[in-house]
Amino acid sequence: MQEPSDAEFGPMAMEIGKAGFYNEAYKRRNYFHYQSWLYGAYTSGLIAFSGLKKGASVLDVGCGQGFFSYLFSKNGMRVHGIDTSETGIRTAQKLYGHLGITFAVSDIQTATFPEQFDCIFVRSFSLYNTHAFPRQKEITDSLLKHLKAGGSFIFAYNSNFSSKVSPTWRYHSLEDVRQHFSGYPNPELFFLNKITTYLLRKYSFTPIAKQFNVLLSKASGIGGDVICIFRKSSCCSELDTGT
């Protein structure tokens, strides 16, 4: 599940809870108003930087209505999307199931799969929306159990580096994300927004682009995604299996 807007995640959410909010919100087709032409470069850039090849298996955690599952599939990935929202999954199946993408109503904390994946993609996952995020690594460790040794973990989280404050969504800083992933092998951090990613393409994944996007966010209030990408080491795999 991804972040609701402040205006919408208000009185209704208080009454029915967050899960109920998404089930209600996802009755609207393309609830987040995503545009394929704008996010296509973003997704293909993540795939290229992560070194994923066509045919790689991807687990899209918190897939919502399946938009990013679709974009990964469009780039030749074999995608399985999960979400706890039944409405979201029904919409995803209706929109993209015919393309060979599989979807399931599932909670990643209790989910089981017949095999591990080449990539785990998790964008603006609500379980990361907590003040304890920098130090609390249980969710990430749980996700990594489903990733092959040498597989790519792609974390993306909507944030904003201006003085803007959200009552419902914690805007994690680069330092928050750096601290959270400090114990994992060679994490690489970026800050992307969909406009500059569309314009810069592969050059978005550079220190200069990251710094530019951070300054742009601070000055203008334009949000973006904090990205962390790393490969799972064999030692993590051994811990998963208890060997």
C-alpha positions as CSV (number, residue, x, y, z in Angstrom):
1,M,0.0,0.0,0.0
2,Q,1.2,3.5,-0.8
3,E,0.8,6.9,0.7
4,P,-2.6,8.6,0.7
5,S,-2.8,12.3,0.4
6,D,-3.1,14.3,3.6
7,A,-6.5,15.7,2.5
8,E,-8.0,12.2,1.9
9,F,-6.5,10.3,4.7
10,G,-8.5,12.2,7.2
11,P,-11.9,11.8,8.8
12,M,-12.9,8.8,6.8
13,A,-9.6,7.0,7.7
14,M,-10.2,7.7,11.3
15,E,-13.6,6.0,11.1
16,I,-12.7,2.9,9.1
17,G,-8.9,2.5,9.7
18,K,-6.1,2.5,7.1
19,A,-6.9,-0.9,5.6
20,G,-10.5,0.1,5.1
21,F,-9.4,3.4,3.7
22,Y,-7.4,1.7,0.9
23,N,-10.3,-0.7,0.2
24,E,-12.5,2.3,-0.3
25,A,-10.0,4.4,-2.2
26,Y,-9.1,1.7,-4.6
27,K,-12.6,1.5,-5.9
28,R,-11.5,4.5,-8.0
29,R,-9.5,3.4,-11.0
30,N,-5.9,4.7,-10.9
31,Y,-6.4,6.2,-7.5
32,F,-2.9,7.8,-7.4
33,H,-3.3,9.3,-10.9
34,Y,-0.1,7.6,-12.2
35,Q,0.9,8.2,-15.8
36,S,2.8,5.5,-17.6
37,W,4.8,7.9,-19.8
38,L,6.1,9.7,-16.8
39,Y,6.9,6.7,-14.6
40,G,8.2,4.6,-17.4
41,A,11.6,6.2,-17.3
42,Y,11.7,5.9,-13.5
43,T,11.0,2.2,-13.5
44,S,13.3,1.4,-16.4
45,G,16.0,3.3,-14.7
46,L,15.6,1.3,-11.5
47,I,15.7,-1.9,-13.5
48,A,18.9,-0.9,-15.4
49,F,20.7,0.3,-12.3
50,S,19.8,-2.9,-10.4
51,G,21.2,-5.0,-13.3
52,L,17.9,-6.9,-13.7
53,K,17.7,-9.0,-16.9
54,K,14.5,-9.8,-18.9
55,G,12.8,-12.8,-17.3
56,A,13.9,-11.9,-13.8
57,S,11.3,-12.6,-11.1
58,V,10.0,-9.5,-9.1
59,L,7.9,-9.4,-6.0
60,D,6.1,-6.1,-5.8
61,V,5.2,-5.7,-2.1
62,G,2.3,-3.4,-1.4
63,C,1.4,-3.3,-5.1
64,G,-1.9,-1.5,-4.6
65,Q,-3.7,-1.4,-8.0
66,G,-0.8,-2.9,-9.8
67,F,0.7,0.1,-11.6
68,F,4.3,-0.6,-10.9
69,S,3.9,-4.3,-11.3
70,Y,2.7,-3.4,-14.8
71,L,5.7,-1.2,-15.5
72,F,8.1,-3.9,-14.4
73,S,6.3,-6.5,-16.6
74,K,6.5,-4.1,-19.5
75,N,10.3,-4.2,-19.1
76,G,10.3,-8.0,-19.4
77,M,10.1,-9.0,-15.8
78,R,8.0,-11.8,-14.4
79,V,6.0,-10.0,-11.7
80,H,4.0,-11.1,-8.7
81,G,2.2,-8.3,-6.8
82,I,0.8,-8.6,-3.3
83,D,-1.2,-6.2,-1.1
84,T,-3.5,-6.5,1.9
85,S,-6.3,-4.6,0.1
86,E,-8.8,-6.9,-1.6
87,T,-10.1,-4.1,-3.6
88,G,-6.7,-3.1,-4.8
89,I,-5.9,-6.7,-5.9
90,R,-9.2,-7.1,-7.7
91,T,-8.5,-3.9,-9.6
92,A,-4.9,-5.0,-10.4
93,Q,-6.1,-8.3,-11.7
94,K,-8.7,-6.6,-13.9
95,L,-6.3,-4.1,-15.3
96,Y,-3.2,-6.2,-15.7
97,G,-3.9,-9.8,-15.0
98,H,-4.3,-10.6,-18.7
99,L,-0.6,-9.6,-19.3
100,G,0.6,-12.6,-17.3
101,I,1.2,-10.6,-14.0
102,T,0.0,-12.5,-11.0
103,F,-1.6,-10.8,-7.9
104,A,-2.6,-12.0,-4.5
105,V,-4.1,-10.6,-1.3
106,S,-1.3,-11.3,1.2
107,D,0.5,-9.8,4.2
108,I,4.2,-9.9,3.7
109,Q,4.7,-10.6,7.4
110,T,3.0,-13.9,7.1
111,A,3.3,-14.7,3.3
112,T,4.9,-17.8,1.9
113,F,6.0,-18.4,-1.7
114,P,7.2,-21.5,-3.5
115,E,10.5,-19.8,-4.4
116,Q,12.6,-16.8,-3.7
117,F,12.7,-13.8,-6.1
118,D,15.4,-12.1,-8.2
119,C,14.2,-8.7,-7.0
120,I,12.0,-7.3,-4.3
121,F,10.5,-3.9,-5.0
122,V,8.8,-2.0,-2.2
123,R,7.5,1.6,-2.8
124,S,6.0,3.8,-0.1
125,F,5.1,0.8,1.9
126,S,2.9,1.8,4.9
127,L,4.8,-0.4,7.4
128,Y,7.8,1.9,6.8
129,N,5.7,4.9,7.7
130,T,6.9,5.1,11.3
131,H,9.2,7.2,13.5
132,A,11.1,4.1,14.5
133,F,12.1,3.4,10.9
134,P,15.8,4.4,11.1
135,R,16.4,1.8,13.8
136,Q,13.6,-0.7,13.2
137,K,14.8,-3.3,10.6
138,E,12.4,-6.2,11.2
139,I,10.3,-5.4,8.2
140,T,13.3,-5.3,5.8
141,D,14.7,-8.5,7.3
142,S,11.3,-10.1,6.7
143,L,11.3,-9.0,3.1
144,L,14.8,-10.3,2.5
145,K,13.7,-13.8,3.4
146,H,12.0,-13.9,0.0
147,L,15.0,-12.6,-2.0
148,K,17.6,-14.9,-3.6
149,A,21.2,-14.5,-2.7
150,G,22.6,-11.9,-5.0
151,G,19.1,-10.6,-5.7
152,S,18.3,-6.9,-5.8
153,F,16.4,-5.1,-3.1
154,I,14.8,-1.9,-4.3
155,F,13.4,0.4,-1.6
156,A,11.5,3.5,-2.7
157,Y,9.7,5.9,-0.3
158,N,7.9,9.1,-1.0
159,S,9.5,12.0,0.9
160,N,9.9,15.8,0.9
161,F,12.8,17.8,2.2
162,S,11.1,21.1,2.5
163,S,9.6,22.3,5.8
164,K,6.3,20.7,4.9
165,V,4.9,18.4,7.6
166,S,2.3,15.7,7.0
167,P,0.0,14.5,9.8
168,T,-0.3,11.1,8.3
169,W,2.9,10.4,6.4
170,R,6.4,10.6,7.9
171,Y,8.9,12.1,5.4
172,H,12.1,10.2,6.0
173,S,15.3,12.0,5.4
174,L,18.3,10.6,3.5
175,E,20.0,10.1,6.9
176,D,17.0,8.1,8.2
177,V,17.3,5.8,5.2
178,R,21.0,5.6,5.4
179,Q,20.8,4.6,9.1
180,H,18.1,2.0,8.4
181,F,20.1,0.3,5.6
182,S,23.6,0.8,7.2
183,G,23.9,-2.9,8.2
184,Y,23.1,-4.2,4.7
185,P,25.7,-4.9,2.0
186,N,26.8,-1.8,0.0
187,P,23.5,0.2,-0.1
188,E,23.3,3.0,-2.6
189,L,21.1,6.0,-1.9
190,F,19.4,8.4,-4.3
191,F,16.6,10.9,-4.4
192,L,14.5,11.0,-7.5
193,N,11.5,12.9,-8.7
194,K,9.5,11.8,-11.7
195,I,10.2,15.0,-13.7
196,T,14.0,15.0,-13.5
197,T,14.1,11.2,-13.9
198,Y,12.1,11.6,-17.1
199,L,14.5,14.2,-18.4
200,L,17.8,12.7,-17.1
201,R,17.0,9.0,-17.5
202,K,20.1,6.9,-16.4
203,Y,21.9,10.0,-15.3
204,S,19.4,10.4,-12.5
205,F,21.4,7.7,-10.5
206,T,24.4,10.0,-9.8
207,P,25.5,12.0,-6.8
208,I,25.0,15.3,-8.7
209,A,21.4,14.5,-9.6
210,K,20.7,13.4,-6.1
211,Q,22.0,16.6,-4.7
212,F,20.1,18.7,-7.3
213,N,16.8,16.9,-6.4
214,V,17.4,17.4,-2.7
215,L,18.0,21.2,-3.2
216,L,15.0,21.4,-5.5
217,S,12.8,19.7,-2.9
218,K,14.1,22.0,-0.1
219,A,13.6,25.1,-2.1
220,S,10.3,24.4,-3.9
221,G,8.6,21.7,-1.8
222,I,8.6,19.2,-4.7
223,G,8.5,15.7,-3.3
224,G,10.2,12.6,-4.7
225,D,11.3,9.1,-3.8
226,V,14.2,8.3,-1.6
227,I,15.8,5.2,-3.2
228,C,18.0,2.5,-1.7
229,I,19.3,-0.3,-3.8
230,F,21.5,-3.2,-2.7
231,R,22.1,-6.9,-3.4
232,K,21.5,-9.5,-0.9
233,S,24.7,-11.2,0.2
234,S,25.2,-15.0,0.7
235,C,25.6,-14.5,4.5
236,C,22.0,-13.0,4.6
237,S,20.8,-16.1,2.8
238,E,22.4,-18.3,5.3
239,L,20.7,-16.5,8.1
240,D,17.4,-16.9,6.4
241,T,17.8,-20.7,6.2
242,G,19.3,-21.0,9.7
243,T,22.5,-22.6,8.4
